[in-house]
Amino acid sequence: MNPTHIHTALTMTRRLRRLRRTPALRALVRETRLSPDMFMLPLFVCEGEGVRREVPSMPGVFNLSVDEAVKEVEAAKADGINSVILFGIPDHKDSVGSLAYDADAPVQSAIRAIKRAAPDALVATDVCLCEYTDHGHCGIVIDQEIANDPSVEQLVRAAVSHAVAGADMVAPSDMMDGRVGAIRQALDERGFANTAIMAYAAKYCSAFYGPFRDAAGSAPQFGDRRSHQMDPANSAEALREVELDIAEGADIVMVKPAMTYLDVIARVKDTFDFPTAAYHVSGEYAMLKAAARNGWIDEPRAMLETMTSIRRAGADIIITYYAREAARAIA
Ligand code: PBG
């Protein structure tokens, strides 16, 4: 039958398609909006000069020497991205991660150089030992176990050294118990009451960190991270982690990874209504890049749909390797 001859008119008061008819209507009623202000760009800072080495499993992401990191911050600012989080890739590692708190290591040098070149950029730093230990663990290993309290002592040293170099915010990602409180106290005692703490509060033991460990050379040489990072099966426990970190003085709490933990982001935001960050991690980025390179997905759409879903779940801040591309796409 010719479809134009169908004239059945249903009687309905509510037709939801009415507001989906044109781009202007859809924009008017859009519930979730993205803004470049909410993105934070991770940067991997290494030794040397003029180094810009692409991470094989993360197209578009580089190991950058300090001078190149400064250029990247300036380029990111031109795209509308004003916040970065720094990770260090030292040339030398030892059993206690001493370069994590060396004033002349890549991260500390990069903080100073970025603050000199772009004083209004927000510089956050990842605080962990895994990039600095020869065994690749996030803490001090005693009898094959990651010893909590001695590890916290080292993390405090690292966080303080970042604050001394001029970081606006430190972000402990180690998942040791009690580290947020210890870092807060040490910062306050040394006159860094204004240095903020973004706690990796609910950080899961995830397969999606693989490409990061390539980038940072931080894969554990034995064992895994199950004794400190969270079991992917748990979400009530995430609330306990977040509650403790808030009580210990965290200014921002983070859920990580993002896409496979949208329910956790939503629960954390609903329960605490606290500034909440989500980390769209290396493996999540790599999956999209790989599929896009094979022509299997439309990358710009998949990227924005992903960022929108993380925002819709309740994240106020999204840490993502896509920060610059996303900011350009929504400009
Ligand atoms: C630890 C740290 C990791 C990531 C951020 N901070 C790695 C890990 O826990 O093994 C992962 C980030 C990513 O995968 O993008 N310093």
Residues whose N, C-alpha, C, O or C-beta is under 5 A from the ligand:
A	BS01	PBG	C128 C130 S173 F208 Y209 F212 V281 S282 G283
